[in-house]
Amino acid sequence: MAYKAPGKHHRNGISIKKLMQMFPTDEAAREWIENIVWPDGPRCPDCGTDNVQCGIKHKSMTHRCRECEGKPRFSVKAGTVMQSSKLGYQTWAIAAYLVTTNLKGVSSMHLHRDLEITQKSAWHLMHRLRKTYEAGQPLFQGPVEADETYIGGLEKNKHHDKKLKAGRGGVGKAIVAGVKDRETNKVVAKVVPDTKAVTLQGFVEGHTKPTAQVYTDEGGGYVGIDRAHESVKHSVGEYVREMAHTNGMESFWATIERAHKGVFHKFSKKHLDRYVTEFAGRHNIRNADTIEQMRSIVEGMIGKQLRYNDLTADNGLPSGARA
């Protein structure tokens, strides 16, 4: 009998026991990844030919191109976010499982302990997995809910030297705008610089078709949007009026907020957009079987790269590196 994922009766999950049966060795994990990255057989990442030699004797390289000058060696990691990584394939497979099965995310300290790798390696690994969720942004048909939230620490909890002393509420916090399509239950969310009309309306219009019905709160940034538009007045206790509400987006924000407080404790502003992309990406495939979610992550690795030096550029070690 198939293991059912908690909370989703229609979705087949994978238990820890089953996971280790699937990936008992690096070799088993590598073969699974290769079947996804190379569905039609191995290809050279440089010239694209399938004229390659397999099973070469090398510590980390598994294939050799017969057509490129010098007949260079390569592995399935080449041309993906795994490129240049010394982590084993089993580590990547288990990490993909943990990312998909933990709705509030996984901290690098958690991976550091569970995968027996350094926290620095775990932090880099998690950001590379987050990058796999980056994809082309869809145009939602609607109806859609649009909303924004503020993410960051409270002014009253900051050290005296860190306080901005510029007010309350969203002062010092990052702003994230989001749109949820009620028809598909998909979400698009992104860090934005402000809540001005040109910013919020541009974001919503950029992710919806002109015929989409848009529901928002009474925020002034949505007034005049070039879409059919209804709003509810949260300031007077109105949260639902027939079809007008933003409860779907509020639920999505709540997931990020719980992760912020209970799992990561801090989101660096520098990397916040990547965290938001992870939560949106995981939300958008949550109805798929666990193995299909893991497959989606591996497919998202192709053609992407995220070097450690790029993550830490300009400010040395990243702020909130333990997140």
N, C-alpha and C positions, 0 to 999 in steps of 0.2 A: 504494500500500500504506500502511495506517495506521501511524503511529508508535506503538510500544508503550512504555508507561511502564516504566522500569527496575524489575525485581523483581516486576512484576505482569503476567504474560503475557496475562491476560484483559482488561486495562485499556488503553484507548486514551489515549495521552498527546498532548502538544502540544509540538513543538520550538520553540525561540526563533524560527527562521525562519518557521514556520507562524503563531506568535503575531503577528508583525509583519505578516504578510499579512492576518490577521483584523482587526487594529486598526491600520491604517496612519495613521489620522487620529483626531482627537477626535470628529469626526462619526460615524465608523464605530463607535467605542466607545460613544458616546451612544445610537445606535440599538439596539445590542445590549442595553445596560442598560435602555432604555425598554421593550423587548419583554419583559423579565423583570418589571420593576416594574409595568408597565401591560399585562398580557397581552391585555386586551380594549380597548385603546386608552387614550389619556391621560385622566386625571381630575383634577379640582381637589383639592388636598390638604386644603382647608378644608371645602368643602361636599360633595365627592364626586361632583359632577355630571360628566357626559361632554360637556356643552355648553361646549366650550372652543374657543378660536381657536388654531390651530397656526401655526408658522413666523413668529412675530412678529419684527419687526426690533428686536433688543435685543442688547447685548453678551453677556449671560449667560442671560437668560430666554428660553425657547422657546415658552411658551404663555400664554394669558390666559383667565381664567374669565369667562364671559359672564353668570353669575348672581350672583356675590358682589358686594356693594356696592363700588363703585369699580373693578370689573373688574380685580382684581389680577393681576399677571404672576407666573409661576412656572416652574420647571423640574423635571425628574425628581429632582433632588436634594432637593427639599422633602419633608419627612416621612420622611427617611432619615438614616443617619449621615453622609451626604455634605452635609447641609444647611449652608449658609453657607461651604462649602469653596470656595476659589479654585483648587484643583487641577483640572486638566483630566480629562476622562473617560478619555482614553487612559492617564493616570497611574494612575487607579483600577483600570482593567482589568489593567494590567501588574502592579500591586501584588497584586491578587487571585491572579494566576498565580504570582507568586513565593511567596506565602504557602502555596498549596496544593502546590507542587512541592518545597518544602524541608522535609523531615520534622522537622528540628531547629530550624525557625524562621528568621526573617530579622531581623537587627539593623537598627536605624534608621540606623546609619552605612552599612550596605550599601545600603539604599534611597536614602539621601542621595546616594550616588555614582551608582547605576544610574539613578535617575529625575531627576537634576539638580535636586533641590529641597533646601531647607535641612534640617539634621538635626532642627531643632525641628518642621518640618512633617512629616518622615518619622516622627518619634516619635509625633506626634498621629495620623497616618494609620494606623500600625500598631495603636494602641490602639482606634481605631474599627473596624478590621477584626477585631480580637479580639472586640469586642462582638457582631459578627454571628454568632458561634458560640453566643451565649447562647440557650437554648431551654428549653421545658418539660422537667423532669426525668422520665424514664420510670421505671416500676416494672418491674424485671427479674423474669422468670419463674424464672430460675435453670437449672442451678446457677451460683453466682456465687463469685468470689474477692474477699475484702475484705482490705485492707492499708493501712498508713500509711507515710509517709516523711518525712524531715526535709530541708529545703532551706535552704541558707545557707552562709556561709563558715566555715572551721575556726577554732576559738578560737586555735590556735597561730599562725595566719597573720595575726591581727589586730594592729593597732598596740596598744601597751601601754595607751593611754588608752581603747581600745575593748573590751578584754577584760572579760568579766563576772566571771571568777574564781569561777565557781560550779559547776565540774565539767567533764566532757568529754561526748562523744557529741552529743546533740541540744541542748546548751545554746546559747541564743541563736538557734537556727534556727526557722524556721516549720514547722508541721506540716500535712501535706496527707493527707487520707483519700481512699481510692478504692475503687470497686466495679467489677468487670468481669463481664459476663454471658457465660458460655461459649457459650450458644446463639447469640447475635447478634454476639458479639465487640465489643459496645459498652462504653464506659467512662464512668463519672461520677466526677469528682474535684473536691474543694473544700478550701480552707484551713479548718482547724478550730482552736479555741483550745487544746485539750489532748487527751490520750489517755485521759481518764477514761471509765469504762464508759458513763455516761449520754450522753457525746458520741459515741463510736464506735458504740455500739449504736443510738443514735438515727439516726445517719447511714445505717448499713446497713439498718435496718428501714424508714427513710424512702424507700429506693430499691429495695426488693425486695418481692415479694408474700409473704404469710405462709407459703405453701407452698414457698418457695425453699430449696434446699440451699445452705448457706454454708460456704466453706472459708477458713480463716485460719491465721496462725501461732499460737504459744502465748501471744501478748500477753494480759495479764490483762483488758484492756478489752473483750474479746469474750466472756469467761466469763459465761454466763447469758443470752446473747442469745436473743431470742424467735423463733428459727428452728432448723431442723434444722442441726446444727453439728458440723464436724470440724476438727481443727487438726493441724498438723505442728510438730515441735519443732526449730526452727532452732538452738537453743542446744546441742543434742547432735548436730548434723550431719544431722538428718532434714529433707529438703527435699521428698521425694515419698513418699507412701504410698498406693498404688493411685490413687484419684481425688483424694485430698487433697493439694493444693499451692497455692501462690500465684504460680506462675511467670509467668502472664499479666500480673498486676499488677506484678511485679518487672520484666518487660520494658518495661512502660509507664513505670515510674519511671526506668529506665535511659535512655530517650529524653530525658526532661526533664533528667536529670543531665548527659548529654552536651551538651545545648543550653546548660545553665547554665555548664558549664566551657569549651565551645569556641566558642559563638556570642555569648552575652549577657554572660558573665563575672560578672554580678550581676543578681539579681532583687530589685527593691525590694519590701519586705514590703507596702507600701501597694497595689501593683498586682499582687502575686503571683497573686491569685485569677483575674485576667483572663488572665495567661499560662497558668495551669493549664487554664482553660476553652478556650483556643486549642488546646493540645495534645490535650485530650480531643475537641474538635470535629473537628480534622483527622484524628485516629485513627478516629473513627466514620464518616467518609465516604471513607476512603482506598481502598476497593475500587471506587469509582465512577470513570468516565472523568474526565480532567482538566477538560474543559469543563463537566461536571456538577458537579464540585467548585466551580468558579468560579461557576457559576450559583447554587449553594447559598449562597455568600457574599453575592451580590447580593440574593437573597431574604431573607437574614438582616439586610440593611440596613434593611428596611422597618419603619417605626414605632419606630425607635431613634435616640437622639441621645447624643453624648458630646462636650461642649464642652471646649476646652482649659482654661478656667478651672476647670472641675469636676475635671479631672485634677490640677491643680496647687494646688488649694485647701488652705489651712492651712499649707503648708510651702514656699511659693514654688516655685522650680524643683524638679521631681521628683527624688527620690533615684534614682540610676542612670538618669538621663535618656538616656544613650547606649545603653541596652539595646535 
